[in-house]
Amino acid sequence: MTTHHQPDHRPDIRLVVSDMDGTLLDADGRVPDTFWPLLAELNRRGIVFCPASGRQYATLADQFAAVDDGGMVYIAENGTYVVRGGAELSSDPLDPAVAAWLVKTVRRLGEEGVDAGAVVCGKRSAYVERSDEAFMAEVRTYYHRHRIVEDATAVDDEVLKVALFDFGRAEETTAPALASLVDSHQVVVSSEHWVDVMAPTADKGRAVRGLQRALGITAAQTMVFGDYLNDLQMLDAADWSYAMAGAHPEVRRRARHLAPANTEDGVVRTIRAVLDLPAQT
């Protein structure tokens, strides 16, 4: 793996895809101010920028509302929902029976003393049974459009994924309870506290490849940035793949290059270096 650098010749980048949390967003969970002039420059050059996140589409759309002229592309819900110009480009829903099983599993874990909650992520909204403020604070961060329901196993929506939030370490407590799904579904630890369960064919990498086909863009023309396990397949879809400094060790192994940390404006600095754009003053 190489650190971020200015290549010998400027590559023909047409698509830049970035994870959000721990990657583009700063330590306060905000898009850094330096990103907006860079996005304007990418747009001028005809380079597509696409956020790719476990976050809900409505949340991502809110975050970019001030600059989205109606044509932005979003990879939401860890690749299960791709929206371009406000219209669905692709989706990969989860079997409702599996979603219901997951809700019941979290209920059981709660009875056993595990402090966790389920978020059933539909196309129209996210749905939760748990309503205490500590849990809802986490839900509101990633799912701007959400509803508290009595029974999350029976929502009237197309379910894209189920996200489980664990106040402990998800890799050690919640994820092992989902072992029976690992061979048949995508079970991804997406951060220290979140585990996402999706259809077997759903991941960010597949979403990026579908977007590349739709736009007529190759892996050699694609830059990708990520920091956690839900970004692994996405890194494989780009020749210019970057792990953030401080990324999960497996992500650092999988990426071809290393970018500075999200707390050091790593995505913006790397894009400017690789595309030979002047730094913002």
N, C-alpha and C positions, 0 to 999 in steps of 0.2 A: 504494500500500500504506500502511496506517495502522499505527501502533504500537499495542500492546495498550492498551486503555482500558476505562473503564466506559461502556457505551452509555447513550443517553438513557432507554431503557426496558430492563428486563431481558428478554432473549430467552427464548423457550420452548425451551430446550435439553433434548433427551431422550436424546442419544447423544454421547459424547465418545470419539474415537478418537485414540490417540497412538502414533506410532513410539516405539521404545525407545532404541537407541543414538544418541547425539548429540541426543536430544530429551527424553524423560522421564528417562533415566538420568543420573546425575551424572558428574563427571570420572573417578570410579573405577569406572564401570560399574554402579553400584548404584541401586536405586530410592530416592529421597531420603526421609528420615524424615517430612518434611512431607506426603508424598503420602498416607500411610495414613489420617490423620484426614479428609483431603479425600475419599478414596474412601468412607469410612463415611458422610460427609455426602451425597455423590452417591447412594449406595444408599438413604439415608433419603428422599431426594426422588424416588426412582424414575427416576433418570438412569443409563443404562447406560454403564459405562466399558469400553472394549475396547482392549487392546494390539494393535498391528498391526506386525509385524516380519518381517524376513528370518529371524529365529531359529526354531528348531524348536518345535513345539507342546509337547513334553515339557519343553523349557527354560523356555518362558513359564509353563507350569503350575507348575513348581517355584518360579519367582520370585514367583508370587501364591498359592502353596499355603496360606499362613497366613491368608489372608483370603477365599479362594474357598470359598463354602458349597456349591459344586456347580453354580452357575448362571452362572458367568462365561462371557463370549464371548471367543474368541481368534482373531485373524487371524494365522496363522503362515505361514512359508515364502513371504513376499512375496505373500500373497493366494491361494496355491494350495491352502490348507487352512484351512477355517473350522470351528471347533469351538465348540459351545454346550452348556453343561451336560454336558460329557464326551462328547457325541455329535457325529458329523460333520454339519455343516450343509451344506457344499459342498466339493468338491475339483476340481481341474483338473490332472490328471496330465500328465507329459511323456512323449512317445513314447520307449519304451525304446531304440529304434535311435539316436535323437538323444543320449540319455544316454550310450550306449556310445561314440558318435563323440566326445563331449566328453572322456570319460576318455582315449581314445586321443590326442586332440589335446594334452591336458596331458602325457601321456607323451612325446609328440614334442617339445613345448616344453622339457621337462626335458632331453631329449637335446641340445637346442640351447643349453642353458645358462640357461634361464629358471627361476628359483627359485619354483615354483608347485606347487599340489596341488589335486586335485579332491575334492569332497565330494558323493557321490550321496545325495540327501535323500529317503528313503523315508518312508512313513507310519509304519512301526514303528520305524525306526532310520535313522541316517545311516551311510554306508559309505565308508571311505577305504582306499587302498592304501599311502599314505605313512605312516610310523609314527615319524619322528624327533620329538623332544620339542618343538622350535621350532614345527613344524606342528601337532602334537597340542595344544599349549597354546591355539592359536587355535580348533581344532575344539571343544575342551571348553568354551570360553566360550559358543559359540552352539548347540552340539549336545550336550546332556547325555546323550542316548541315542545312542551311536555304536559301531561295530564296525570293527576293522581286518580287511580281507579280502585274499585273494590276487588276486582279479580282480573289480574293481568294475563291469565291464561285464556281469556275470552275477548280479546280486543277485536274490533271491527276495522282491521287495517291489514295491509300486506306487510308482514314482518321481514325486515332486512337482516337483523341480527339481534342477539340478546347480549347486553353488556352487564357484567357483574362487577360491582364495586365492593372491594374488601378493605375495611379500615386497617387490617393487618397487612401482611405481605401476600399478595395474590398468588405468587408462584409457589408458596408453601402451604396455603390453606385452601383457597377456593379452587385453584387449577386442579389439584389432585382429585377433587370430588367429581371432576368432569372426565376422568380417565376413560370412561366407557365410550366417549364421543371422539376421542383423539384419532382413531383410525377411519372414522366415517365422516368427520366434519372438520372445518377449520377451527381449532381452539387456540387462540393466540393471546399470550400475555402482552398487553399493549402498553403497560406501564407498571410501576410498582404496585399499584392498587387495582388495576382494571384487567379483567379477562373478557375477551370478546369471542362469541361463538357464532359461526356463520356457516352458510352452505358449503359443501365440500369443494366446490369449484370457485369459491369467492376469495379473492385477496387483492391487495393493491397492485401487485405485479400484473395480474390478468387485466385489471382495469386500465393500467398504463398501456399495455400492449393493444387493447381494444381502441384506446384513444389514438395511439400511434397509427393504427390502420385507418381510422376515421379521418385523420388529418393528413395521411400520406407522409408520415415522418418516421425515420429509422431510429434504431437504438443508438447509432453513431451520432445522431443529431439531437440526442436527449441527455439532459442533466437531471439527476435525481439526488435528493438529500433526505437522510433519515437518521434516526437515533435508537429505535427500539425494534423488538422482534416482529412487530406487525409491518415493518418496512423491508424485511429481508427480500421477499420476492420482487418488490419494486426495484430494489437495487440491481437485480439481475436483468431488468428490462432496459438498462441504459449503459452505454459505454462509459459515460461520465457519471459514475456513481460515487457519492460522498457520504461517509459516516462523519457525524459530528464528533469533535473531541468530547470525551465523556460519554460516548454512546455505549450501549450494551456491548460486551466483548464480542459476541457473535456477529453483531452488525459491523464492527470494526474489521473483523476477519473477512466478511463477505464483500465489503465495498472496495473499489479500486483505489480510492483516494480518501484523504482525511481533511476535513474542513475545521476551522476554528469553532469553538463552542458557540452555542446559541446565545450565551451571555456576552459573547465578544463579537456579535453581529456576523457570525460565520457564513451564513448563506449569502448575505449581501456582498460581503467582502470577496467571497470565492467567485461569485458570478461576475463581479466587476474585473477580477484578476484574469479569469479564463477568457472572457470576451474582450479584454483589453479596454475596458471602459474607465474613464477617469473617476477617481474617488470623489465622493461628495465633499464639498468644503462648507 
